[in-house]
């Protein structure tokens, strides 16, 4: 059953990869790409200052999630289309749990590679500023 989604999403991801390509950086990547970082890290090529819904977050979701959770497609009962629907998943913790592959959540994108650290950090940074409709 699950394999059905792979072929559907491959097309969407191919498009998405172009958007995500900004996060490539092979400098000092040897460490653990782990969770729990945050604090003192230097500024790499990933800008997470003053992230906005429409400008920064929405394009990531459109490229990586809307094939299953947007534009009228509601897979697994999850609808991420537009701010109001997304905010529900922000507030209940599902969004961050799913994209960070936290235990207890189904890892997203479903059966596809994890979002880049940069894109995950952009979404987290937006949430940290209140997940505003901006
Ligand atoms: C290929 C289709 C597909 C794509 C792409 C996809 N999802 Fe999902 N998503 C699913 C399916 C199927 C489920 C239901 C999984 C389950 O119930 O085990 C789901 C469930 C979820 C859930 C609920 C998770 C939970 O543990 O309750 C969230 C949140 C979610 N998706 C967010 C996202 C986000 C954010 C993206 C993009 C980064 C994304 N999804 C991309 C298919 C997809």
py3Dmol code that shows the C-alpha trace and the ligand (Angstrom):
import py3Dmol

protein = """\
ATOM      1  CA  UNK A   1       0.000   0.000   0.000  1.00  0.00           C
ATOM      2  CA  UNK A   2       2.656   2.459   0.978  1.00  0.00           C
ATOM      3  CA  UNK A   3       4.543   2.115  -2.276  1.00  0.00           C
ATOM      4  CA  UNK A   4       1.753   3.794  -4.134  1.00  0.00           C
ATOM      5  CA  UNK A   5       2.711   7.072  -2.582  1.00  0.00           C
ATOM      6  CA  UNK A   6       6.318   6.830  -3.667  1.00  0.00           C
ATOM      7  CA  UNK A   7       5.597   6.963  -7.339  1.00  0.00           C
ATOM      8  CA  UNK A   8       3.080   9.731  -6.930  1.00  0.00           C
ATOM      9  CA  UNK A   9       5.472  11.852  -4.972  1.00  0.00           C
ATOM     10  CA  UNK A  10       8.551  11.256  -7.060  1.00  0.00           C
ATOM     11  CA  UNK A  11       7.373  13.751  -9.589  1.00  0.00           C
ATOM     12  CA  UNK A  12       6.660  16.364  -6.992  1.00  0.00           C
ATOM     13  CA  UNK A  13       9.951  15.826  -5.261  1.00  0.00           C
ATOM     14  CA  UNK A  14      11.891  16.184  -8.459  1.00  0.00           C
ATOM     15  CA  UNK A  15      10.536  19.670  -8.642  1.00  0.00           C
ATOM     16  CA  UNK A  16      11.096  20.226  -4.981  1.00  0.00           C
ATOM     17  CA  UNK A  17      14.752  19.299  -5.080  1.00  0.00           C
ATOM     18  CA  UNK A  18      15.494  22.363  -7.116  1.00  0.00           C
ATOM     19  CA  UNK A  19      14.071  24.531  -4.393  1.00  0.00           C
ATOM     20  CA  UNK A  20      15.897  22.709  -1.659  1.00  0.00           C
ATOM     21  CA  UNK A  21      19.262  22.756  -3.353  1.00  0.00           C
ATOM     22  CA  UNK A  22      20.323  25.863  -1.458  1.00  0.00           C
ATOM     23  CA  UNK A  23      21.203  23.878   1.615  1.00  0.00           C
ATOM     24  CA  UNK A  24      24.131  22.079   0.095  1.00  0.00           C
ATOM     25  CA  UNK A  25      27.196  22.645   2.112  1.00  0.00           C
ATOM     26  CA  UNK A  26      30.044  20.257   2.588  1.00  0.00           C
ATOM     27  CA  UNK A  27      31.905  22.245   5.150  1.00  0.00           C
ATOM     28  CA  UNK A  28      32.252  20.577   8.516  1.00  0.00           C
ATOM     29  CA  UNK A  29      29.323  18.343   7.949  1.00  0.00           C
ATOM     30  CA  UNK A  30      30.974  15.398   9.604  1.00  0.00           C
ATOM     31  CA  UNK A  31      29.317  15.797  12.953  1.00  0.00           C
ATOM     32  CA  UNK A  32      25.942  14.588  13.870  1.00  0.00           C
ATOM     33  CA  UNK A  33      23.169  16.248  12.030  1.00  0.00           C
ATOM     34  CA  UNK A  34      21.363  15.776  15.211  1.00  0.00           C
ATOM     35  CA  UNK A  35      18.560  17.381  16.984  1.00  0.00           C
ATOM     36  CA  UNK A  36      19.110  19.569  19.965  1.00  0.00           C
ATOM     37  CA  UNK A  37      21.483  21.936  18.332  1.00  0.00           C
ATOM     38  CA  UNK A  38      20.464  25.410  17.934  1.00  0.00           C
ATOM     39  CA  UNK A  39      22.233  27.580  20.360  1.00  0.00           C
ATOM     40  CA  UNK A  40      25.586  28.732  19.331  1.00  0.00           C
ATOM     41  CA  UNK A  41      25.983  27.589  15.819  1.00  0.00           C
ATOM     42  CA  UNK A  42      27.618  29.842  13.334  1.00  0.00           C
ATOM     43  CA  UNK A  43      25.760  31.286  10.471  1.00  0.00           C
ATOM     44  CA  UNK A  44      25.985  29.043   7.485  1.00  0.00           C
ATOM     45  CA  UNK A  45      24.217  29.541   4.238  1.00  0.00           C
ATOM     46  CA  UNK A  46      20.847  28.969   5.879  1.00  0.00           C
ATOM     47  CA  UNK A  47      19.098  32.213   6.773  1.00  0.00           C
ATOM     48  CA  UNK A  48      16.458  31.732   9.446  1.00  0.00           C
ATOM     49  CA  UNK A  49      16.049  35.342  10.517  1.00  0.00           C
ATOM     50  CA  UNK A  50      12.547  36.778  10.438  1.00  0.00           C
ATOM     51  CA  UNK A  51      10.958  33.870   8.626  1.00  0.00           C
ATOM     52  CA  UNK A  52       7.484  34.474   7.229  1.00  0.00           C
ATOM     53  CA  UNK A  53       4.668  32.130   6.329  1.00  0.00           C
ATOM     54  CA  UNK A  54       4.013  33.251   2.782  1.00  0.00           C
ATOM     55  CA  UNK A  55       7.585  34.047   1.823  1.00  0.00           C
ATOM     56  CA  UNK A  56       9.526  31.261   3.468  1.00  0.00           C
ATOM     57  CA  UNK A  57       7.343  28.453   4.817  1.00  0.00           C
ATOM     58  CA  UNK A  58       4.657  28.078   2.196  1.00  0.00           C
ATOM     59  CA  UNK A  59       7.068  27.399  -0.692  1.00  0.00           C
ATOM     60  CA  UNK A  60       8.663  24.533   1.257  1.00  0.00           C
ATOM     61  CA  UNK A  61       5.278  22.972   1.915  1.00  0.00           C
ATOM     62  CA  UNK A  62       4.115  23.464  -1.645  1.00  0.00           C
ATOM     63  CA  UNK A  63       7.210  21.750  -2.987  1.00  0.00           C
ATOM     64  CA  UNK A  64       7.327  18.882  -0.503  1.00  0.00           C
ATOM     65  CA  UNK A  65       3.912  18.367   1.058  1.00  0.00           C
ATOM     66  CA  UNK A  66       1.119  19.736  -1.095  1.00  0.00           C
ATOM     67  CA  UNK A  67       1.153  16.701  -3.386  1.00  0.00           C
ATOM     68  CA  UNK A  68      -0.396  14.794  -0.483  1.00  0.00           C
ATOM     69  CA  UNK A  69      -1.689  17.487   1.864  1.00  0.00           C
ATOM     70  CA  UNK A  70      -2.656  20.496  -0.224  1.00  0.00           C
ATOM     71  CA  UNK A  71      -4.684  21.754  -3.158  1.00  0.00           C
ATOM     72  CA  UNK A  72      -7.640  19.652  -2.105  1.00  0.00           C
ATOM     73  CA  UNK A  73      -5.615  16.530  -1.420  1.00  0.00           C
ATOM     74  CA  UNK A  74      -5.982  15.440   2.195  1.00  0.00           C
ATOM     75  CA  UNK A  75      -3.923  12.302   2.752  1.00  0.00           C
ATOM     76  CA  UNK A  76      -4.084  10.602   6.125  1.00  0.00           C
ATOM     77  CA  UNK A  77      -6.605  13.161   7.287  1.00  0.00           C
ATOM     78  CA  UNK A  78      -3.949  15.880   7.250  1.00  0.00           C
ATOM     79  CA  UNK A  79      -4.654  19.100   5.385  1.00  0.00           C
ATOM     80  CA  UNK A  80      -1.837  21.641   5.163  1.00  0.00           C
ATOM     81  CA  UNK A  81      -3.494  23.839   2.573  1.00  0.00           C
ATOM     82  CA  UNK A  82      -3.363  27.483   3.557  1.00  0.00           C
ATOM     83  CA  UNK A  83      -2.463  29.097   6.848  1.00  0.00           C
ATOM     84  CA  UNK A  84      -5.454  28.073   8.954  1.00  0.00           C
ATOM     85  CA  UNK A  85      -5.123  24.388   8.198  1.00  0.00           C
ATOM     86  CA  UNK A  86      -1.368  24.453   8.716  1.00  0.00           C
ATOM     87  CA  UNK A  87      -1.742  26.254  12.032  1.00  0.00           C
ATOM     88  CA  UNK A  88      -3.781  23.349  13.395  1.00  0.00           C
ATOM     89  CA  UNK A  89      -0.866  21.002  12.775  1.00  0.00           C
ATOM     90  CA  UNK A  90       1.583  23.502  14.229  1.00  0.00           C
ATOM     91  CA  UNK A  91      -0.389  23.893  17.411  1.00  0.00           C
ATOM     92  CA  UNK A  92      -0.890  20.184  18.009  1.00  0.00           C
ATOM     93  CA  UNK A  93       2.790  19.474  17.419  1.00  0.00           C
ATOM     94  CA  UNK A  94       2.264  17.173  14.457  1.00  0.00           C
ATOM     95  CA  UNK A  95       4.082  19.359  11.956  1.00  0.00           C
ATOM     96  CA  UNK A  96       7.411  19.564  13.742  1.00  0.00           C
ATOM     97  CA  UNK A  97       7.124  15.984  14.965  1.00  0.00           C
ATOM     98  CA  UNK A  98       6.621  14.699  11.450  1.00  0.00           C
ATOM     99  CA  UNK A  99       9.311  16.719   9.657  1.00  0.00           C
ATOM    100  CA  UNK A 100      11.951  16.128  12.335  1.00  0.00           C
ATOM    101  CA  UNK A 101      11.140  12.416  12.332  1.00  0.00           C
ATOM    102  CA  UNK A 102      10.479  12.490  16.040  1.00  0.00           C
ATOM    103  CA  UNK A 103       9.427   9.262  17.664  1.00  0.00           C
ATOM    104  CA  UNK A 104       5.705   8.885  17.943  1.00  0.00           C
ATOM    105  CA  UNK A 105       5.067  10.609  14.618  1.00  0.00           C
ATOM    106  CA  UNK A 106       4.944   9.299  11.097  1.00  0.00           C
ATOM    107  CA  UNK A 107       8.026  10.657   9.346  1.00  0.00           C
ATOM    108  CA  UNK A 108       7.307  13.158   6.583  1.00  0.00           C
ATOM    109  CA  UNK A 109       7.521  13.530   3.664  1.00  0.00           C
ATOM    110  CA  UNK A 110       6.006  10.062   3.588  1.00  0.00           C
ATOM    111  CA  UNK A 111       8.475   7.416   2.374  1.00  0.00           C
ATOM    112  CA  UNK A 112      10.639  10.173   0.945  1.00  0.00           C
ATOM    113  CA  UNK A 113      13.900  11.807   2.025  1.00  0.00           C
ATOM    114  CA  UNK A 114      13.758  14.087   5.025  1.00  0.00           C
ATOM    115  CA  UNK A 115      13.609  17.815   4.394  1.00  0.00           C
ATOM    116  CA  UNK A 116      16.974  19.541   4.412  1.00  0.00           C
ATOM    117  CA  UNK A 117      18.200  20.835   7.757  1.00  0.00           C
ATOM    118  CA  UNK A 118      17.854  24.329   6.362  1.00  0.00           C
ATOM    119  CA  UNK A 119      14.200  23.884   5.482  1.00  0.00           C
ATOM    120  CA  UNK A 120      13.451  22.283   8.837  1.00  0.00           C
ATOM    121  CA  UNK A 121      15.184  25.169  10.595  1.00  0.00           C
ATOM    122  CA  UNK A 122      13.236  27.705   8.556  1.00  0.00           C
ATOM    123  CA  UNK A 123       9.957  26.141   9.633  1.00  0.00           C
ATOM    124  CA  UNK A 124      11.073  25.920  13.253  1.00  0.00           C
ATOM    125  CA  UNK A 125      12.231  29.533  13.198  1.00  0.00           C
ATOM    126  CA  UNK A 126       8.866  30.660  11.885  1.00  0.00           C
ATOM    127  CA  UNK A 127       7.092  28.713  14.630  1.00  0.00           C
ATOM    128  CA  UNK A 128       9.435  30.148  17.250  1.00  0.00           C
ATOM    129  CA  UNK A 129       8.290  33.631  16.273  1.00  0.00           C
ATOM    130  CA  UNK A 130       4.675  32.662  16.842  1.00  0.00           C
ATOM    131  CA  UNK A 131       3.771  30.912  13.582  1.00  0.00           C
ATOM    132  CA  UNK A 132       2.183  34.110  12.332  1.00  0.00           C
ATOM    133  CA  UNK A 133       0.114  34.471   9.200  1.00  0.00           C
ATOM    134  CA  UNK A 134       2.610  36.821   7.649  1.00  0.00           C
TER     135      UNK A 134
END
"""
ligand_1 = """\
43
LIG
C 3.611 10.918 -0.632
C 2.534 11.505 0.136
C 2.931 12.397 1.294
C 3.768 13.465 1.291
C 4.604 14.027 0.148
C 3.712 14.033 2.613
N 2.855 13.310 3.395
Fe 2.328 13.721 5.307
N 1.212 12.039 5.381
C 1.044 11.136 4.344
C 0.320 9.987 4.828
C -0.039 8.750 4.022
C 0.053 10.234 6.192
C -0.674 9.323 7.168
C 0.399 8.452 7.782
C -0.136 7.573 8.880
O -1.265 7.734 9.283
O 0.647 6.732 9.349
C 0.604 11.527 6.499
C 0.538 12.119 7.745
C 1.074 13.360 8.044
C 1.010 13.983 9.334
C 0.440 13.376 10.607
C 1.593 12.619 11.230
C 1.261 11.929 12.499
O 2.159 11.262 13.065
O 0.126 12.051 12.973
C 1.607 15.193 9.232
C 1.772 16.248 10.303
C 2.089 15.298 7.871
N 1.732 14.171 7.182
C 2.791 16.379 7.402
C 3.472 16.360 6.201
C 4.409 17.386 5.815
C 4.755 18.604 6.642
C 4.874 17.033 4.597
C 5.914 17.749 3.782
C 7.181 17.993 4.441
C 4.229 15.803 4.211
N 3.393 15.418 5.216
C 4.425 15.152 3.002
C 1.493 11.302 3.055
C 2.368 12.286 2.634
"""
view = py3Dmol.view(width=600, height=400)
view.addModel(protein, "pdb")
view.setStyle({"model": 0}, {"cartoon": {"style": "trace"}})
view.addModel(ligand_1, "xyz")
view.setStyle({"model": 1}, {"stick": {}})
view.zoomTo()
view.show()
